[in-house]
């Protein structure tokens, strides 16, 4: 299910225009092995500290489990697909689908994009909005145009 923008451009023949559907995979730990190793070492260190402080191996495992689950989006890949109807996200077997008209505003920063269902900034944005790491800035701008357009 992984496709790059360059492959799409080769198919369409037009490097300036992206065509639907687009597919990509975001895997931050896989893209930056150093950060992944550092995150794992911090998780293990916190587990050891918890086990020593609580004087129980079980609490250390619990601490490591909570930290690892909290960072699951970093450690496991997320697949994205966009088309003229909307966006689809698949993470650990869980699939989330939304149409473009569900989103009211968008924030683009480099190749990261935040899609919000609220017409203006809202306190619940973190829980109801979508944070997407696009493969490149071209795709991020394309996504923003779908919301604004």
N, C-alpha and C positions, 0 to 999 in steps of 0.2 A: 504493500500500500504506500510505499515511500516513493516520492517523485520530487525532483528538484525543479526549480524555475527554469534553469538552463535546458533541461529536457523538454519542458513545456514549450519553451521558445523554439527549440529545434523542431518540434512537431508542428507548431503553428506557422513558423517561418517569420514571425514578426517579433523581434526582441523587445519592442517598446510596449506591446500590448499583451496582457495576461488573459488567458482564455479559461473558461470553466470547463470541467471541474479541476480544482487544484487539490493535491494531496501532499502532505508532508508529515514527518515525525519529529517531535521535539524530545530530546533525551539529554538534559543538562549534565548529568554525571558522566554519560558516555562521550559527550562533546568536550569535556574538560576533566580528564582523568585525575589531574592533580587536586582539583577541588573535591572530587569524589573520594579520593583517598584521605584527604584532610577531614572531610565530614565524617567518614567512617571512624577515623582515629579519635575524633572528638566524642562521638557516640560511645565508643568503647571506653574511653577515659572517664566519661560521665557515669557509665555503668559500673566501672571499677570503684570510682569515688562513692557512688551510692551504696554499693555492696559493703564497702569498708565502713562508711558512716552509719549505715543501718545495721551493720553486723549480720547481714544475711545475703547470701548469694541470690536468692529469689528477688529481692528488691533491686539488685543490680540488673538482672535480666529484665525486670519490669521497666526500669528506667531506659534501658537500651531499646526495648520494644516500643515504648511511647515515642522516643526521639526518632526512631527509624520510620514509624508510621507517620509521624508529623512531617517528615521529609520525603514521603513517598513520591511526590511529584518530581522531586529532584533525582531520585534513584531509579525510577521506572519510566519507560517511554510513554508518550502520549501521541496518538495519531489524530490528525486533523484532516478534514475534507470540507471544502467550500464549493458551492455552486450558486446558481442564480436564485435558488430558493432560500438558502441560509448556510449555516455552519453546523458541522457535526464533529464531536470530540469523543474519542474512545480512550479510556484509561482503565487499565486492569480489568477489562471485561465490561466495565460500566460505560454506557453510551449516553451522551447528552446531545440533544438536537435543538436548534433554535432557528427561527426565520429571521431575516434581516429586519423586518418591521418590529420585532420585539425590542430592539435596541434603540435607545434615544440619543445617546451621545457616545463619543469615542475619544480616547486619548492615545496618541501615537508617540513613542519615544524610542528612537533607533529602530530596532526590529521587534520591539515589544509593543503590544497593543492591549488596551483595556476597553471592553465593550460593556456599557451600562444600560440597564432597562429603564432607568429613571431619566426624566428630561433635564435634570440638573444634578449637581453633586449631592449625594445623599449618604447618610451614615451607614446604610446597609449595603453600599456598593461592594464592599469586600466579600459579602456573602451571596449576593445575587448577581453580581457582574461576572464577566469572563475575562481572565487574564490569559493572553495568548502570546507565545514566543514564536513569531513568524520566522521562516528560514532566511529572509533578507528584508531590507527596508522597502524594496519594490513591492513585495507581497503585503507588508504592513500598510503601505499607502493605498494599495488596492483594496484591502479590507476596509479601511477608513472611508474610502469613496463609496463603498456599498452602503454604509450607514448614512453618510451625509447626502448621498445622491438619491 
